C-alpha cells in the first residue's frame, strides 16, 4: 500500500512538471504571437466564437481611434460606432444622414 502511494505521488509530481513545462511553452508562443501582431503594419482583430472582438493590435487602435480597455469582449459595431461619427462617409449613409 505504501509503495502504491509513493508511485502515485511520483506520477503526479511528474505530470505536474510536464504540465508546468507545457504551460511555459504555451506562454512563450503567446508572447511571440503578441509581439508579431504588435509590430506588423496591418490591423488585426481577433474574435471569439460569439463574434465579439477579444483583441486588437495597436494598428487597429490607430485606425479606429480606440483604446484597449482590458480583455473584455466587445461587438464589432462598438468598434465602428466612433468611426462612423468621426468619418460619416464610412457609415454607408448618404451625406448629412448619419
C-alpha positions as CSV (number, residue, x, y, z in Angstrom):
1,X,0.0,0.0,0.0
2,X,2.8,2.4,0.9
3,X,4.6,1.6,-2.3
4,X,1.5,2.3,-4.4
5,X,1.0,5.6,-2.7
6,X,4.6,6.6,-3.4
7,X,4.3,5.5,-7.0
8,X,1.1,7.6,-7.4
9,X,2.8,10.6,-5.7
10,X,5.8,10.3,-8.1
11,X,3.5,10.0,-11.1
12,X,1.5,13.1,-10.0
13,X,4.7,15.1,-9.5
14,X,5.9,14.1,-13.0
15,X,2.6,15.1,-14.5
16,X,2.8,18.4,-12.7
17,X,6.3,19.1,-14.0
18,X,5.2,18.2,-17.6
19,X,2.1,20.5,-17.3
20,X,4.3,23.4,-16.0
21,X,6.7,23.0,-18.9
22,X,3.8,22.8,-21.4
23,X,2.3,26.0,-19.9
24,X,5.6,27.8,-20.1
25,X,6.0,26.9,-23.8
26,X,2.4,28.0,-24.5
27,X,3.0,31.3,-22.7
28,X,6.2,31.8,-24.8
29,X,4.3,31.2,-28.0
30,X,1.6,33.6,-26.9
31,X,4.2,36.3,-26.2
32,X,5.8,35.7,-29.6
33,X,2.5,36.0,-31.3
34,X,1.6,39.1,-29.5
35,X,4.9,40.7,-30.4
36,X,4.4,39.8,-34.0
37,X,0.9,41.3,-34.1
38,X,2.0,44.5,-32.4
39,X,4.8,45.0,-34.9
40,X,3.1,44.4,-38.2
41,X,1.7,47.3,-40.1
42,X,-1.7,45.5,-40.7
43,X,-4.6,45.9,-38.4
44,X,-5.5,42.6,-36.7
45,X,-8.8,42.0,-34.9
46,X,-9.4,38.7,-33.0
47,X,-13.0,37.4,-32.4
48,X,-14.4,34.8,-30.1
49,X,-16.8,32.1,-31.3
50,X,-19.7,34.5,-30.4
51,X,-18.4,37.1,-32.9
52,X,-17.2,39.5,-30.3
53,X,-13.9,41.3,-30.5
54,X,-11.5,39.9,-28.0
55,X,-8.2,41.6,-29.1
56,X,-7.0,44.3,-31.4
57,X,-3.4,45.3,-32.2
58,X,-2.1,48.9,-32.0
59,X,-2.7,49.4,-35.7
60,X,-6.4,48.9,-35.3
61,X,-6.4,51.3,-32.3
62,X,-4.8,54.0,-34.5
63,X,-7.2,53.2,-37.4
64,X,-10.4,53.4,-35.3
65,X,-9.2,55.8,-32.6
66,X,-10.0,53.2,-29.9
67,X,-8.0,52.3,-26.8
68,X,-7.9,48.8,-25.4
69,X,-9.8,48.5,-22.2
70,X,-8.6,45.3,-20.6
71,X,-9.6,41.9,-22.0
72,X,-13.4,42.5,-22.2
73,X,-15.1,41.3,-25.4
74,X,-17.0,43.9,-27.4
75,X,-19.1,43.9,-30.6
76,X,-17.7,44.9,-34.0
77,X,-20.5,47.5,-34.0
78,X,-19.0,49.3,-31.0
79,X,-15.6,49.5,-32.7
80,X,-17.2,51.1,-35.8
81,X,-19.6,53.4,-34.0
82,X,-17.0,56.0,-33.2
83,X,-15.5,55.8,-36.7
84,X,-18.9,56.5,-38.3
85,X,-19.4,59.5,-36.1
86,X,-15.9,60.8,-36.9
87,X,-15.9,59.9,-40.6
88,X,-19.5,59.9,-41.9
89,X,-18.5,58.6,-45.3
90,X,-17.7,55.3,-43.6
91,X,-21.2,54.8,-42.4
92,X,-22.7,54.0,-45.8
93,X,-25.4,56.6,-45.2
94,X,-25.9,59.4,-47.6
95,X,-24.0,62.6,-46.7
96,X,-25.8,64.6,-44.0
97,X,-27.9,61.5,-42.9
98,X,-25.5,60.0,-40.3
